[in-house]
Amino acid sequence: MAKMNLFWPVYKNLEKEVLELSYSIHFYDKQVGVHSVKIAELLLRCAVEVESISKALYEIEGGDMNPKDAEGEERFLNYDFDCLKMLDRKWKLSKKQIILVATTMYFEKDENRIFLPLKNAHKGEASWQKSYQAVKHSRVDELNRATIRSLIQAMAALYLLNIYYRNEVFKIGTVKENNFDTSLQSDLFAVEYVMINNTNYKGDELEKFPNATYVGILTPEGQKSAQEYSTSMNRKILEKTIDNIKANPASFMEKLNSGADVNSIIQNLIVDKSIDLSAIASAGLQNYLSAKCEAVLNKGQNISAT
């Protein structure tokens, strides 16, 4: 039986309340510093969820749930210095980019709608964390820290952690027609997403896109289909090249005897359109375009075909 996910419903409820708040307060660039008791309440609830889900992910990934201090005594498990630190090391969470897409919010400045919500969070230095700690310890004196900006950034952090907790793989169609919902059922945010449709993966492609939370790749079956297309195309080019050389061996030998490189001669044949690449490509192109794709969570994992 799959483990019950109790974090996502809580996140969605918080999201609903934030969206409701945007009907009472106009969310736009000049209002990011607005603060209120309601915003403080939402910020505190959101941050508590961040702590809880960070520890849950840490445990899933094999983290030590009973850490000890330098004297060997059991100490408190920190969601940031322990949990987020390990998760950031494994998944580069501090580089994952989240985009605000809520239709009831009207921010224009990138700083207010595009975030790295977990940047420095493993050090306890994210701006929303500082606001959370200040409000938690002195709600009256520090209420002005409970702003729209800090709330949205905290929600973005919680959203990102929920996406990693869900850890889902999505079938998204084919190379020609792939469809991925970057919001992942959120009404507030969307993740950064890139599609990699190479015909032959080396394995480390995901590490080249640290900002992307999700990456579209060919399925193992899709990789096989694409590789077959690539191999077939290369074989046909080679066959056409050989045919052209056989049809005019004297010209080929003349160029070869002049000291020209074989690869250069073949490239010239292609550039001169003695070989019709478009005709060769069209024969197998449909197989490639119909290769199946999927969207996977970017954990920097090896994606080469098995």
Buried (B, 14 or more C-beta within 10 A) or exposed (E): EEEEBEBBEBBBEBBEBBBEBBEEEEBBEEBBEBBBEBBBBBBBBBBBBBBBBBBBBBEEBEBEEEEEEEEEEEEEBBBBEBBBBBBBEBBBBBBBBBBBBBEBBBBEEEEBBBBBBBBBBBBBEBBBBEBBBBBBEEBEEBBBBBBBBBBBBBBBBBBBBBBBBEEEEBEBBBBEEBEBBBBBEBBBBBBBBBBBBBBEBEEEBBBEBBBBBBBBBBBBEBBBBBBBBBEBBEEBBEEBBEEBBEEEEEEBEEBBEEEEEEEEBBEEBBEEEBBEEEEBBEEBBEEBBBBBBBBBBBBBBEBEBE
